[in-house]
């Protein structure tokens, strides 16, 4: 997994250099707020691969809340997004109960 991230970062660096040399259109938005959004997206995918659905949902919600606060991605407010996330997390808790205590007993 770390090799994929490493190659991805190198490819991104080459793309940035290429775009700046060739003079492609400049982006008029601040890119620094995208860093935590991408970080939370990475955590969401990582937890989804581990089949930890609640953690994946919470990482996705935090990333969406940051993106929505800065870029107005969704037509709803962050409070509605938070309530929806809590209800969905509770629903996932009932659908996929945590069997950590059962694994420790065996």
PyMOL commands that set and color helices and strands:
alter all, ss='L'
color gray80, all
select helices_A, chain A and resi 2-22+32-49+53-71+78-95+100-105
alter helices_A, ss='H'
color red, helices_A
deselect
rebuild
show_as cartoon
